[in-house]
Amino acid sequence: MTQFPFATQPHLLAVAQGYIHQDLIADRALPRVRTGKKEFRYIQMQAEERLSVPDTLVSRKGRPGEVYFQEKEAIAHTTDYALDSMVPQDDIDHAEGQYDPLANTVAGLTELLMLDREVRVANMLGDESNYLANQKETLSSAKKFSDANTDPLATIGDASEQLLHRPNVMLIGQGAWKALSRHPKIVKAVHQNTGDSGIASSEAVARLFDFDEVLIGRGWHNTAATGQNPAIGRIWGNDIVLMYRNPNANLGLTSTFAVTAQYQDRLAGSVQDQNIGMRGGQRVRVGESVAELIIDPSAGYLIKGAV
């Protein structure tokens, strides 16, 4: 294993690698798959190959027909994402009780790394260029879920039928989810009532559309430049993504909409830095090497402007 000059410590690695943020969904939307090198090859799926039916008949002494997959091989590389922070030696020396300033700093850096990744994934999945021409739409005002007279059952159901792989995951921003979960037609279908009151849960909506999971993008971020007044808003907009997420996804011949290639584990550690304050301190670092990839564009559908 490659030895990095930046020192890592087991208890800090445990914090960085085990950190969970309930409001961030990038890792569930784009599952991580391992790559042995920073630069790697992966297969971009050609959907038509899996739909062309070959002649499988073979005689008693004949030779079975051969199939040659015209897979499209692509080259990609992971990108390093990392953050540093400084912890003065005084903070370390005077920490009380169970408080560990180094571990606390690792947790904060990890959360910011995850927040940055959430924004990258949200921008990627909201980019129309990542979808096939017939697998994206922008809802007109007559179809938006904020109008009680529209029909989200038909909108989502019809979109699902467009995919060669029926989607098993719906990803939806909080604003769109608020409207969808309260829409009279959804409430009526879920609760078997008149639809004039009630809220549908994500589990109920998943069952309604036969999805494995509904992912709700609830994360916030500050888009203001450093030193400016905060401008806090939702990371995920008012869009909906329907996707097929293969539980056995890899970088080879498997169909899945998108994955995250990961090189090695997330790292965390600290090194002495004599230039921190008067008594020096520890420079803490957290980082990871990843690449977000669209594997099979035919396995995703984008609905923009749901509200």
N, C-alpha and C positions, 0 to 999 in steps of 0.2 A: 504494500500500500504506500502511496506517495506520502512523504512526510512534509508537512507544511511548516515553514519557519515560524508562523504564528502559533504560540502555545495554546493548546486546548486543555480543559480540565473536565473530568468526568461529571462532577456535580453541575457544572454550567452547561455541558452538553445535554444533560438530562432535562434541564429547564427548557432549553431552546427546542429540543426535539419532541418534547412532550407537551408543549404549549398548545392550548386549544382556545379558540375564540368563537363563541357560539353564533355570533352575528355574521361571520365571514364564511362564504360558501365555495370559494374557488377550488379548494381541494376536493370537494364533493362533486363539483361540476366537471372538473378536469382531473381525473385521478392521476396519481403519480406512477410512472413506470421507470424502472432503472435503466440506465445506459452505462456501459463500462468505460466510455471515453467521453471527453467533452465534445469532440466532433464525432458524429455518428450518422449512420444511414437508417432510413426508415421507409416503409412502404406506404404510398398514397393509394388508397383503394380505387379500383376501377369497377364501379357498380355493375356495369353491363356484363362483365365477365361472369359474375355470380348469378346472372339471370338467363344466360344463353344455355339452352338445354342441349347437351351433347348426345350422340348416339351411344348408348350404354350396352346395346345388345352384343353378345359375343357367342360364337358357336362353340361346340364342345372342344374343338382343338384350335380354335382361332385365337387371335391375339386381341386383347381389349384395346379400344381406341385410346389415343393419347390426348391429353389436354395440356396446353402450354399457357401458363398464366402470363399475360402481358403486363405484369405489375409495373407501376411507375416508381422507381427508386429515387428518393430525394436525399440530399445531404443537409444536415442541420448541425447546430452546435448549441450547447447550453451557454447561458450568460451568467456571469457572477453578479450577485446582488448582496451587498453587505453594508453594515452600519457600525460605526465606532461611537463610544462614549467614554468619558473620563470619570474615574472615581477617585477623589483625593484620599490620601492615606489616612488623614484624620477621620474620614467617614468610616473607614474600615476598622481603625483602632478603637473607635468609640461607639461602634454598633452595639445595641443592647438586645438582650434576650435572643430570640431565634432569628432576628432580622439579619439578613445577609445582603449588604449593599451591592455586591457583585452579582448575585443571583437576581436581585430585584432589577438591576440594570439590564441583564440579559433578557428578562421577561419583557421589559419595555421595548428593547430593540427588536425582539422577535415579533412583537405585536405590530410595530411599524413596518417591518419587512412583509408581514402578512397583509397589512393594509395596502401596501404598494402593489403586491401581487393581486389583491382583489380588484384594484383599479385596472390593472393590465388585463385581467381576464374579462372584466365587465366591458372594457373598450373593445376587446377582441370579439366577444360574442355579440356585441351591438353593431359590429361593422358589417354592412350589407355585402361587401365584397367577398366575405367568407361563406356565402350561401349561393346555391344554384339559382338561376334566374326565376324559375317557377316555384321556388321554395322560400319566398319572402314576400311580405306585403306590409303596407302601411294603412292602418285603419282610417277610414273616413269618419267624419263626425256622426254619420248615421249608423256606424258599427261600434263606436267606442263603448267600453263597459261602464263608463260613468253615466250612460243613458239607460234608464230602466227598461226602455222599450227595445233595446238591442238584444241580440241572441248570442251570448258567448258560448253556449253549448254548440251551436252550429259553427261558429268561427274557429274554435279550438278543435272540434271534431273533424271538420273539413280539412283543416291544416294537417292534422295527424294522418289523414288518409293520403296525403301527397307524398309521404316519405316511403322509400322502398323498404326501410326497416321501421316498423311502427315504433314511435318514440316511447321510451319508458321513463323519461324524466321531463318535467316541465320546470323551467327556471323563470321566475317572475319577480320584478321589482316590487318593493313594498307599496308604492303608489298604485300600481296596477292591481296588486293583490287585494288591497283594501276595497277597491271597486268590485273586483271579481267575487270575493268572499261574501259580499253583501248584496250582490245582484239578485233580484227576485227570482230569476229562472234557475240560478245555481242553488239558492236557498230552498226553493221549492223542490228541486230534484234531490237534494241531499236530505232534507228534513221531512219530505212528504207533507208539506203544509201549503198554505196559499202563497208563500214566498214574500209576504209583506213584513215579516220580522225574522230575525235570526242571523247568525253568522256561520258560514261553512268553515270547517277546519281544513288544514292542508291534507290531512289523512283522508278525510271524506272526499275532497276534490280529486285526490289521487285515485281513489276507488271508482269515482264517477267516470273518469276518463281512462281507467285501466292503466295508470302510470304506477311505476314502482315508488316514485318519490316526487314531491313538489318542493322545490328549493326556493325559498323566499329571500331575496336580496335586501337585507335590512341595514347593511352597513352605512356609516356616515364617514365623510372626510371633509377636511378643510382645504378649499381650493385657493385661498388667498396666499399671496406671496409672503415670505418671512418679513415680519415687521408691519404688515398691513392689518387692517381690521379683519377678524375672522369672517369667512364666507363658508358656512357649514351646510352641506347638502348631502343627499343620498348618493351613494356610489352607483347603484343600479337605477336606471331610468324607468320609464313607463313601458318597457318592452317585455315581450315574452319570447323565450327560446324553447322550442320543443326539440328534444334530441334523443338519439339512441345511444345509451351509455353501456358499453360492453363490460360486464364485470370481469372478463378475462382479457381485457385490452392489453396489447403490447405494441411493439414497434414493427411487427412483422405483418403477416397476412391475416389480420383481424379487422372487422368492420366496427368502428366506433366513431362518433363525431369528432371528439377531440380528447387529447391527453396532455399530461405534463411530463416531459422527459426530465429525469433528475440524475445528476452525476454526483455520486457519493452522498453522504448524509449532511444535513445542516450542521455547520460547525459553530462552536462558541468557545471563547476562552479569553484570557487576559494576559498582558505582559506589563512588566514594570515600566513606568515612564517617569523619569526624574524631573521632567519639565511641567508636571502638574502641581500647581501651587508651590509652597515653600518646601514641603517635605516629600514631594513626589506623589506617586499613586499608581493606579492600575488603569491601563487603556483596555477597555472591554470591546470585544468584537463579536458580532453574530452575522453569519452569511450563509448563502446557499447558491448552488449552480443549477439552474433550471431553464427549460424552454417550453413554452406553450405552443402546441401544434394542432392544426386541423388535419385529421387523418382521412376522414371520409365526408366530403361536403354534402353528399346525398343523404346523410343521416341527421341533418339538422334543418330546422325551419324557424324563421324569424318573423315575429309579429311586432311591428313597431307602432308606437302611439296607441296603446290599449286604453289610455284615458286622456 
